[in-house]
Amino acid sequence: MTRRRTPITGPVTAKGPSLAVFRSLAVLLSLAVLLSLAVPLSGCAGGQTKGAQVKWVSAGHLPSASAGGSPTAGSASATPGSPTPSASRDAAASCGQWGCDQQRRFDAATALVKSKPGYLGIIVRDRQTGAVWRAGTTDHVMWTSSTIKLAIATSVLERARAGEVTVDSTARQQIAAMFSTSDNDAADALWKRYGKDTMVPRFQQVYGMTGLTFVPGFPRYWGFMKCSAEDLQRLMSYVLEKLNATDRDYIMNAMRHVGTIQQWGVWAAGPAQQPGTKDGWSIESDPGGKHWCTSTVGFAGPNARYVVAVMYHLPPGSGTIDAGVQAVSDTVATVFGAPTPAPVTVPDPSTGL
């Protein structure tokens, strides 16, 4: 701010102030004005600006802890070459709903799937956001092996809850044996007692296993069926989201405490993810010859957030159960950032189904 001064005319008498006094007053006034303009920049009595407490947070993404904390307003240019907040937001957005760290794990899992011979497919569904990630042949129909036992148990428990059938202590022991050790005798008994192939339309129409089918040329029996990883994912989602809460909790607990023979597949997500699994393994006949099938369905993450299904049809003549179990488990471990090769217990080949 400047002040307009009027020129002084006429002689200066002793009664008025001198020119020097006027100049001194003008200097003091100028200093006062400058000080009054500077005061508001401090923002508060302590002199700290309000902007110093503002953190850069883009929608849906927290600032990286590895970067030494969140930058404050005004410090974005403190490090030459560092990305601006808008650039960071753009980079995060390019990774999609899952975020950049998870997308890198997905990319690694995709590369692993592509490196395996035969038909290998994995699907992961986030029950919280609805996002779905897939890699490989998730729509390829292959032998269910023992994964179909999850549908058998779900059907029996659900029908008993509705009063359609009775589940006694023997049936409950058989259901528990199917989950713990994938007991085939238990599955046989439940299949025969609760309707045989009349159970299957429920699997297809209610549980969403629309691709489920009996294998032509074989008996209409639980051990001779095919489906895709997509079908298994829908079955697991039904259990977690639509089944009676008591029956759901029972199944989840059983899948989280399987015997050693099933500690692979979704189990490879790691103990921190509290995984639950139902595995299947069998040697089957298809055009080209006999081959191994190793599959897994289950859940992982807090509150069983992620539904996971993996199916692997190994090539005839060259694939082994060991290779199948390891490939399925390593794929899951890679998705969840767990160590690979994943520690697994390979089932005795003679226990197939």
C-alpha positions in Angstrom: 0.0 0.0 0.0 1.2 3.5 -0.8 0.0 6.8 0.6 -0.5 9.9 -1.5 1.3 13.0 -0.1 0.2 16.6 -0.9 3.1 18.9 -1.7 3.8 21.6 1.0 3.7 25.1 -0.3 4.6 28.3 1.4 7.1 29.1 4.2 7.4 26.7 7.1 6.9 28.4 10.4 8.0 27.2 13.8 4.3 26.5 14.7 4.0 23.4 12.4 6.0 20.2 12.3 9.2 20.0 10.3 9.6 18.1 7.0 11.8 15.5 8.7 9.0 14.7 11.2 6.6 14.1 8.3 9.1 11.7 6.7 9.6 9.8 9.9 5.8 9.4 10.3 5.5 8.1 6.8 8.2 5.5 7.3 6.5 4.3 10.6 3.1 4.1 8.8 4.6 2.0 6.0 6.1 -0.5 8.4 2.8 -0.8 10.3 0.9 -1.6 7.1 3.5 -4.2 6.0 3.3 -5.9 9.5 -0.5 -6.0 9.3 -0.4 -7.7 6.0 2.0 -10.4 7.1 0.2 -11.5 10.3 -2.7 -13.5 8.6 -0.1 -15.8 6.9 0.7 -17.5 10.2 -2.9 -18.8 10.5 -2.7 -19.2 14.3 -0.9 -17.8 17.3 1.6 -20.7 17.2 2.6 -19.8 13.6 1.8 -23.3 12.1 -0.1 -23.3 8.9 -3.3 -25.3 8.7 -2.1 -26.9 5.4 0.7 -28.6 7.3 -1.6 -31.3 8.6 -3.3 -32.2 5.2 -2.3 -35.6 3.8 -2.5 -36.7 0.2 -5.0 -39.5 0.1 -6.4 -40.6 -3.3 -9.9 -42.2 -3.3 -9.7 -45.8 -2.2 -5.9 -45.9 -1.6 -4.0 -45.1 1.5 -0.5 -43.5 1.3 2.3 -46.0 1.2 3.8 -46.7 4.5 7.1 -47.7 2.8 7.5 -44.2 1.6 8.1 -43.0 5.2 4.7 -41.7 5.9 2.3 -39.3 4.1 3.6 -36.1 2.6 2.2 -32.9 4.0 0.7 -30.1 1.9 3.4 -28.0 0.4 6.0 -30.7 0.7 5.1 -32.5 -2.6 8.0 -30.7 -4.4 10.5 -31.2 -1.6 12.0 -34.3 -3.4 12.9 -33.6 -7.0 11.3 -36.0 -9.4 8.8 -37.4 -6.9 5.3 -38.0 -8.4 2.6 -35.5 -7.8 -0.6 -36.6 -5.9 -2.6 -36.6 -9.2 0.0 -38.8 -10.8 -0.1 -41.3 -7.9 -3.9 -41.3 -8.2 -3.7 -42.0 -11.9 -1.2 -44.9 -11.3 -3.5 -46.5 -8.6 -6.5 -46.2 -10.9 -4.7 -48.0 -13.7 -4.5 -51.1 -11.4 -8.2 -51.4 -11.1 -10.3 -52.4 -8.1 -7.8 -54.7 -6.6 -4.9 -52.2 -6.3 -1.4 -52.3 -7.7 0.2 -54.8 -5.2 -2.6 -57.3 -5.7 -2.5 -56.9 -9.5 1.2 -57.7 -9.4 0.4 -61.0 -7.6 -2.3 -61.7 -10.2 0.2 -61.1 -13.0 2.6 -63.6 -11.4 -0.2 -66.1 -10.9 -1.3 -65.7 -14.6 2.3 -66.4 -15.7 2.4 -69.5 -13.6 -0.9 -70.8 -15.0 0.3 -70.2 -18.5 3.5 -72.2 -17.9 1.7 -75.4 -16.9 0.6 -78.0 -19.5 -2.9 -79.2 -19.7 -6.0 -77.2 -18.5 -5.5 -75.1 -15.4 -7.9 -72.4 -14.4 -8.4 -70.3 -11.2 -11.1 -67.9 -10.3 -11.1 -65.5 -7.2 -14.2 -63.6 -6.2 -14.1 -60.7 -3.7 -17.4 -61.1 -1.8 -17.0 -57.5 -0.4 -16.7 -55.6 -3.6 -18.0 -58.2 -6.1 -14.8 -58.0 -8.2 -13.8 -61.2 -9.9 -10.4 -62.2 -11.2 -9.7 -65.2 -13.5 -6.8 -66.9 -15.2 -6.5 -69.9 -17.4 -9.3 -72.2 -18.4 -11.9 -71.5 -15.8 -14.8 -72.5 -18.1 -13.2 -75.8 -19.1 -15.4 -78.7 -17.8 -13.4 -81.4 -16.1 -13.8 -84.2 -13.6 -15.0 -82.9 -10.2 -13.3 -85.6 -8.2 -14.1 -85.1 -4.5 -15.0 -81.4 -4.8 -18.6 -82.4 -5.4 -18.7 -83.7 -1.8 -19.2 -80.0 -0.8 -22.5 -80.0 -2.8 -23.6 -83.3 -1.3 -23.0 -82.1 2.3 -24.7 -78.7 1.5 -27.8 -80.4 0.1 -28.2 -82.9 2.9 -27.9 -80.2 5.6 -30.2 -77.8 3.8 -32.9 -80.3 3.2 -32.7 -81.4 6.8 -33.1 -77.8 7.9 -36.2 -77.6 5.8 -37.6 -80.8 7.3 -37.4 -82.8 4.1 -35.0 -85.4 5.4 -33.6 -86.5 8.7 -29.9 -86.3 9.6 -29.0 -88.6 12.4 -25.6 -89.1 14.2 -24.4 -91.6 11.5 -25.1 -89.1 8.7 -23.3 -86.3 10.6 -20.3 -88.5 11.1 -20.3 -89.3 7.4 -20.5 -85.6 6.5 -17.6 -84.8 8.9 -15.5 -87.6 7.4 -16.1 -86.2 3.8 -14.8 -82.9 4.9 -11.9 -84.1 7.0 -10.4 -86.9 5.0 -12.5 -86.8 1.8 -13.9 -90.2 2.8 -15.3 -92.0 -0.2 -17.3 -94.6 1.7 -19.1 -91.8 3.6 -19.9 -90.1 0.3 -21.2 -93.4 -1.1 -23.5 -93.8 1.9 -24.9 -90.3 1.8 -25.4 -90.4 -2.0 -27.5 -93.6 -1.7 -29.4 -92.6 1.3 -30.4 -89.1 0.2 -31.5 -89.5 -3.4 -28.6 -90.5 -5.6 -28.8 -88.6 -8.9 -32.1 -86.9 -7.9 -29.8 -84.6 -5.8 -28.1 -83.2 -8.9 -30.8 -80.8 -10.2 -30.5 -79.0 -6.9 -26.8 -78.6 -7.5 -27.4 -77.2 -11.0 -30.5 -75.0 -10.4 -30.1 -73.8 -6.8 -26.4 -73.8 -6.2 -25.6 -72.3 -9.7 -23.5 -75.3 -11.0 -25.0 -74.9 -14.4 -22.1 -76.6 -16.2 -22.3 -79.7 -13.9 -23.0 -82.9 -15.9 -22.6 -86.7 -15.7 -19.9 -88.1 -17.9 -21.3 -90.0 -20.8 -20.6 -93.7 -20.8 -20.3 -93.9 -17.0 -22.9 -94.6 -14.3 -24.9 -91.6 -13.0 -22.9 -91.5 -9.8 -21.3 -88.8 -7.8 -17.8 -90.0 -8.8 -18.5 -89.6 -12.5 -19.3 -86.0 -12.9 -17.7 -82.9 -14.5 -17.9 -79.2 -13.9 -15.8 -76.0 -14.3 -14.1 -73.8 -11.8 -16.9 -71.3 -12.4 -19.4 -73.9 -11.1 -17.3 -74.5 -8.0 -17.0 -70.8 -7.3 -20.8 -70.4 -7.5 -21.3 -73.4 -5.2 -18.9 -72.0 -2.6 -20.5 -68.5 -2.9 -23.9 -70.1 -2.2 -22.7 -71.8 0.9 -21.2 -68.6 2.3 -24.0 -66.2 1.4 -27.3 -68.1 1.2 -27.1 -71.2 3.4 -28.6 -71.2 6.9 -26.0 -69.5 9.3 -25.7 -72.5 11.5 -25.1 -74.9 8.6 -22.8 -72.4 7.0 -20.7 -72.0 10.1 -20.4 -75.8 10.5 -19.2 -76.2 6.9 -16.7 -73.3 7.2 -15.3 -74.8 10.4 -15.0 -78.2 8.8 -13.2 -76.8 5.8 -10.8 -74.9 8.0 -9.8 -78.0 10.0 -9.3 -80.6 7.3 -7.0 -83.6 7.8 -3.4 -83.7 6.5 -4.5 -85.4 3.3 -6.2 -82.1 2.2 -3.7 -79.6 3.4 -3.0 -78.2 -0.1 -5.0 -76.2 -2.7 -6.8 -73.2 -1.1 -5.0 -74.2 2.1 -1.8 -72.8 0.5 -3.2 -69.2 1.0 -1.5 -69.5 4.4 -2.6 -69.6 8.0 -2.9 -65.8 8.2 -5.8 -66.0 5.7 -7.7 -68.6 7.7 -8.4 -70.7 4.6 -11.0 -73.4 4.2 -10.7 -76.0 1.5 -12.3 -79.0 -0.1 -9.9 -80.8 -2.4 -10.4 -83.4 -5.1 -7.8 -85.7 -6.8 -8.3 -88.6 -9.2 -7.0 -90.3 -12.3 -9.5 -90.3 -15.0 -10.1 -91.4 -18.6 -10.6 -88.9 -21.4 -9.7 -88.8 -25.1 -5.9 -89.2 -25.3 -5.7 -91.5 -22.3 -5.8 -91.5 -18.5 -4.7 -88.4 -16.7 -4.7 -86.8 -13.2 -7.2 -84.2 -12.1 -6.3 -82.0 -9.0 -8.9 -79.5 -8.0 -9.7 -77.3 -5.0 -12.5 -75.0 -3.8 -12.8 -72.9 -0.7 -12.3 -69.5 0.8 -9.7 -67.2 2.4 -9.2 -63.8 4.0 -11.0 -62.0 6.8 -14.6 -63.2 7.2 -14.0 -65.6 4.3 -13.9 -62.6 2.0 -12.4 -64.4 -1.0 -14.0 -67.3 -2.8 -11.4 -69.4 -4.6 -11.7 -72.3 -7.1 -9.0 -74.0 -9.1 -9.3 -77.0 -11.4 -6.4 -78.7 -13.2 -6.7 -81.4 -15.9 -3.1 -82.6 -16.3 -2.1 -83.9 -19.7 -2.3 -87.7 -20.3 0.8 -89.8 -19.8 3.0 -87.1 -18.4 1.3 -85.4 -15.5 1.6 -86.8 -11.9 -0.5 -86.2 -8.8 2.6 -84.5 -7.2 2.8 -82.0 -10.1 -0.9 -81.3 -10.0 -1.1 -80.8 -6.3 1.9 -78.5 -6.4 0.7 -76.4 -9.4 -2.7 -75.8 -7.9 -1.3 -74.9 -4.5 1.4 -72.6 -5.9 -1.2 -70.8 -7.9 -3.2 -70.0 -4.8 -0.1 -69.1 -2.8 1.0 -66.7 -5.5 -2.4 -64.9 -5.5 -2.2 -64.4 -1.7 1.4 -63.5 -1.5 2.4 -66.8 0.4 5.7 -68.5 -0.2 6.3 -70.8 -3.1 6.8 -73.7 -3.6 3.9 -74.0 -1.2 4.3 -76.6 1.5 1.9 -79.4 0.7 0.9 -82.9 1.6 0.5 -84.9 -1.5 -2.2 -87.5 -1.0 -1.5 -91.2 -1.6 -2.5 -91.8 -5.3 -4.6 -94.8 -4.2 -6.9 -92.6 -2.2 -8.1 -90.8 -5.3 -11.5 -89.1 -5.4 
